[in-house]
Amino acid sequence: MSNARNLANLLGTGTQITTADIAGGAFQANKNLIINGAMQVAQRGTSFTADGYTVDRWQLSLSGGTATVTQEAFALGQTEVSGNPKNYLKVACSVGNNNCGINQPIENYAAGAGGKVTISFWAKGTNPAGGYFNLQLWQRMANGTGFHETALTLNSDWTYHTFIFELGSLSGFTANSSSHLDLIIRQPVGDSSTDAWELNITNVQLELGSVATPFEHRSYGEELALCQRYYQKDWYAGGACVTVGTVISSSSIIASINYSGGQMRTSPSITLPTAGQGANFLTFLDSTSNYPDTTGTFSSDKISNINFRLQGSGYVGNPAFVAGESSWLYAGSSAGNVYFEYDAEL
């Protein structure tokens, strides 16, 4: 699919395709090790001010600074950035501090080891007080790290940047479930100025080799599926019965919940909605739609990378639930959109 789209784009502009284009990876699918490099997937929201994940797969580290990260949209018809990206990430740091910046952990820790990799992206902004950012690539292993760094200087116009790193061999290192590559852009460690700065960035690509090839455009659906391996937010519309459960006592019901986005990287941590939130609630009905009060509480166990068991306890049915009957997990009425969050990030 990606190859076909790139080929069609070039044919549509009358560009002559050469054997060097093909050999250089211009039409290679799945070459970009970065997920959501075009900043189009934002399951958690579009504006963030705290440490942690922002738009999908991109983390904010404040390190004592103050910043707001937002998903921004390009104006239709813009000509400053080639390829017509829809979105970019804006990091507006109002109070700077060393190590304040963004990063993306990359699951394939062995990618490029012992050879060259190329990082490319479009960016604009204002630099930290020291005059530049640190662009870093870390090989984070169980028993140590490999570290690679260069200076990134921005200007007020959108500019295409490319950098080549030669990664070290992983000989002598060991891996565990937390091992990963880490792409970082941040205020340098030696720059402790509190001056403001701004980073705007999109079409981030990390690929094997020493040639920056055209950005690999993936559809929103493709990018969302890649992101959902690490994080999912499952919404349940108000007024809907969403899954079948089983009554195990007069006050307790269980149900198996599958992750709607499919298999995750590992068994995730789960954030459950609160039972009993006025018009915004999630509760259980029995097979005849007897409606319990909403004082019950939820818990989860038997968590795997494809599903988990949800238990509702402490319900007072009217009439009481009957053990062995089927049941329904029910989302509250008109304003009652509720959600589960599943986090399997590195």
C-alpha positions in Angstrom: 0.0 0.0 0.0 2.7 2.5 1.0 4.7 1.6 -2.1 1.7 2.1 -4.3 0.9 5.5 -2.8 4.4 6.8 -3.2 4.6 5.5 -6.7 1.3 7.1 -7.6 2.3 10.4 -6.0 5.5 10.6 -8.1 3.7 9.5 -11.3 1.0 12.1 -10.7 3.6 14.9 -10.6 5.4 13.8 -13.7 8.6 12.9 -11.7 10.9 10.5 -13.4 11.5 7.4 -11.2 15.1 6.1 -11.3 16.7 2.8 -10.2 18.5 4.9 -7.5 15.1 5.8 -6.1 14.1 2.2 -5.9 17.4 1.0 -4.5 17.5 3.8 -2.0 14.3 2.8 -0.4 12.0 5.6 -1.7 9.2 3.0 -2.2 10.0 0.7 0.7 7.1 -0.2 2.9 7.4 -0.3 6.7 10.7 1.5 6.7 9.8 4.1 9.3 10.6 3.0 12.9 8.7 6.0 14.3 5.0 5.5 14.9 2.7 8.5 14.4 5.5 10.6 12.9 2.9 12.7 11.2 1.2 13.4 14.6 -2.2 12.4 13.3 -3.4 10.0 16.1 -4.3 11.6 19.4 -6.3 9.0 21.5 -5.5 10.7 24.8 -6.5 14.3 23.7 -5.0 17.2 21.8 -3.5 19.4 24.6 -1.2 18.4 27.5 0.7 20.2 30.3 2.0 17.4 32.4 4.8 14.8 32.2 3.8 11.7 30.2 2.4 10.7 26.9 0.7 13.3 24.7 -0.4 12.5 21.1 0.2 8.9 20.6 3.7 7.5 21.2 5.2 10.9 22.0 6.2 11.7 25.6 6.7 15.0 27.3 9.4 15.3 29.9 9.3 18.7 31.8 12.3 18.1 33.9 11.3 21.1 36.1 10.2 23.3 33.2 6.7 24.3 32.1 5.3 23.5 28.7 2.1 22.9 26.7 2.1 20.2 24.0 -0.7 20.5 21.4 -1.7 18.7 18.3 -2.0 21.4 15.6 -3.5 21.3 12.1 -1.9 22.8 9.0 -4.0 25.2 6.9 -5.4 23.6 3.8 -3.3 24.4 0.8 -0.1 25.2 2.8 3.1 24.9 0.7 5.8 25.2 3.4 6.0 21.5 4.2 6.0 19.0 1.3 3.8 16.0 1.3 0.7 17.8 2.6 0.8 16.6 6.2 -2.4 17.3 8.1 -0.9 17.7 11.6 2.1 18.7 13.5 3.1 18.7 17.2 3.7 22.0 19.0 5.8 22.2 22.2 5.5 25.6 23.7 7.9 25.8 26.6 7.2 28.9 28.7 9.7 28.1 31.5 12.8 26.2 30.2 15.0 23.8 32.0 17.7 21.4 31.0 16.4 18.0 29.7 12.9 19.5 29.0 11.6 18.0 25.7 9.9 15.2 23.9 10.8 11.6 23.1 9.5 8.4 21.5 10.6 5.0 22.8 11.0 2.5 19.9 10.3 -1.1 20.7 12.8 -2.6 18.2 15.9 -2.0 20.3 18.1 -3.9 17.8 17.2 -1.9 14.8 20.3 -0.5 13.1 22.7 -1.8 15.7 26.3 -1.8 14.4 25.3 0.3 11.4 23.9 3.7 10.3 20.4 5.1 10.7 19.0 8.3 9.3 16.6 10.6 11.1 14.6 13.2 9.1 11.7 15.6 9.9 10.3 19.0 9.2 10.5 21.5 12.1 10.5 25.2 13.0 10.5 27.2 16.2 12.8 29.1 18.6 15.8 27.6 20.3 16.6 27.3 24.0 18.8 30.0 25.4 22.0 28.0 24.6 21.1 28.3 20.9 20.2 24.7 20.0 18.4 21.5 21.0 20.0 18.1 21.6 18.8 15.5 19.2 19.6 12.1 20.8 19.2 8.5 20.0 19.7 6.1 23.0 20.1 2.3 22.8 18.6 1.5 26.2 19.5 -2.1 27.2 19.1 -4.1 30.5 22.8 -3.6 31.4 23.7 -0.3 29.9 23.1 2.3 27.2 24.5 3.4 23.9 24.3 7.1 23.4 24.4 9.3 20.2 23.8 13.0 20.1 24.0 16.0 17.8 22.8 19.7 17.8 19.5 20.7 16.3 19.1 24.4 15.5 15.7 25.7 14.4 14.6 28.8 12.7 11.2 30.5 12.2 10.5 28.8 8.9 9.6 25.2 8.3 12.8 23.5 7.4 13.7 19.9 6.4 16.4 18.3 8.7 18.3 15.1 8.2 20.9 13.5 10.6 22.9 10.3 10.4 23.9 8.3 13.4 26.2 5.3 13.5 24.9 3.0 16.2 27.1 0.8 18.3 27.0 -3.0 18.3 24.9 -4.7 21.0 27.6 -7.2 21.6 28.0 -7.6 25.4 24.6 -6.1 26.1 21.5 -8.0 27.4 17.9 -7.2 26.6 14.7 -7.3 28.7 11.1 -6.3 28.3 12.0 -2.6 28.8 14.9 -2.5 26.2 14.3 0.0 23.4 15.6 2.8 21.2 14.8 6.3 22.4 14.6 9.3 20.1 14.8 12.5 22.1 14.6 16.2 21.3 15.3 18.4 24.3 17.0 21.4 25.9 20.6 20.4 26.4 21.7 19.1 29.8 24.2 22.0 30.2 21.6 24.7 29.4 19.7 25.5 32.7 18.2 28.7 31.4 14.5 29.2 32.1 14.0 31.2 28.9 11.0 30.1 26.7 11.4 28.2 23.5 9.1 26.5 21.0 9.3 23.3 18.9 7.0 22.5 16.0 7.6 19.2 14.3 6.1 16.7 11.9 6.8 13.9 9.4 9.4 12.4 11.7 11.2 9.3 10.2 13.9 7.0 11.5 15.1 4.5 9.0 18.0 2.1 8.4 20.9 3.3 6.2 22.6 6.6 5.5 20.0 8.0 3.0 17.0 10.1 4.0 14.2 8.8 1.8 10.7 10.4 1.3 8.5 10.2 4.4 6.4 7.0 4.6 2.8 8.2 4.6 0.4 5.8 6.3 -3.3 6.1 6.4 -5.0 7.1 9.7 -6.3 3.6 10.1 -2.8 2.1 9.7 -1.3 4.5 12.1 -4.1 4.0 14.7 -3.6 0.2 14.6 0.1 0.7 15.3 -0.6 3.0 18.2 -3.2 0.7 19.7 -0.5 -1.9 20.3 0.7 0.4 23.1 -2.4 2.3 24.2 -6.2 2.1 23.7 -9.1 4.1 24.9 -12.4 2.2 24.4 -15.5 4.4 24.5 -18.9 3.1 25.2 -21.8 5.2 23.9 -24.6 6.1 26.3 -27.8 4.0 26.4 -26.1 0.9 25.0 -25.7 -2.7 26.3 -22.1 -3.4 25.3 -21.2 -6.9 26.4 -22.6 -10.1 27.9 -21.7 -11.1 31.5 -22.6 -13.7 34.0 -24.3 -13.3 37.4 -22.2 -15.0 40.1 -24.2 -13.9 43.1 -27.0 -11.6 44.0 -24.7 -8.6 44.1 -21.8 -9.6 41.8 -21.4 -10.0 38.0 -18.4 -10.8 35.8 -17.8 -10.1 32.1 -14.9 -10.7 29.7 -13.8 -7.5 27.9 -11.8 -7.7 24.7 -9.6 -4.7 23.6 -11.4 -3.3 20.6 -8.1 -2.3 18.9 -6.8 -5.9 19.1 -3.7 -7.5 20.7 -1.5 -5.2 22.7 2.2 -5.2 23.2 1.9 -6.9 26.6 -0.7 -7.1 29.4 -1.7 -3.5 29.9 -2.4 -1.5 33.0 -6.1 -0.8 33.1 -8.0 2.3 34.2 -11.7 1.5 34.8 -14.6 4.0 34.7 -16.3 4.7 37.9 -19.6 2.9 38.6 -22.3 5.4 39.5 -21.6 8.8 37.9 -25.1 10.3 37.6 -26.0 10.4 33.9 -22.5 9.2 33.1 -22.1 5.7 34.5 -21.5 2.1 33.6 -23.3 -0.7 35.4 -24.8 -4.2 34.9 -28.3 -5.3 34.0 -29.6 -8.8 34.5 -31.2 -10.9 31.7 -34.6 -9.3 32.2 -33.1 -5.8 32.4 -33.6 -5.4 36.1 -31.7 -2.3 36.9 -29.5 -2.3 40.0 -28.5 0.8 42.0 -25.1 2.3 40.9 -23.3 1.9 44.2 -21.3 -1.1 42.9 -17.6 -1.0 42.2 -15.5 -2.4 39.4 -12.3 -4.4 39.5 -10.2 -6.2 36.9 -8.2 -9.4 36.9 -7.0 -12.1 34.6 -5.4 -9.5 32.4 -3.8 -10.6 29.2 -2.7 -8.8 26.0 -6.1 -9.5 24.3 -8.7 -9.2 27.1 -9.4 -9.0 30.8 -12.1 -10.0 33.3 -14.3 -7.2 34.7 -16.1 -7.8 38.0 -18.9 -5.6 39.4 -19.5 -6.0 43.1 -21.7 -4.6 45.8 -24.9 -4.2 43.6 -28.3 -4.1 45.1 -30.7 -5.3 42.4 -34.4 -4.7 42.4 -35.2 -7.5 42.4 -31.9 -9.2 43.3 -29.7 -10.7 40.7 -29.9 -14.5 40.4 -26.6 -16.5 40.2 -26.1 -18.2 36.9 -28.2 -15.9 34.8 -26.7 -13.9 31.9 -26.3 -10.1 32.3 -25.4 -7.0 30.3 -22.8 -4.3 30.8 -24.8 -1.1 30.3 -23.5 2.4 29.6 -25.5 5.3 31.1 -28.0 7.4 29.1 -27.7 10.4 26.8 -24.7 12.1 28.3 -23.2 8.8 29.4 -20.2 8.1 27.3 -17.7 6.2 29.4 -14.4 4.6 28.6 -11.7 2.1 29.6 -8.0 3.0 29.2 -5.4 0.3 28.4 -1.7 1.2 28.7 1.0 -1.1 27.4 3.6 1.6 26.7 7.3 0.9 27.0 
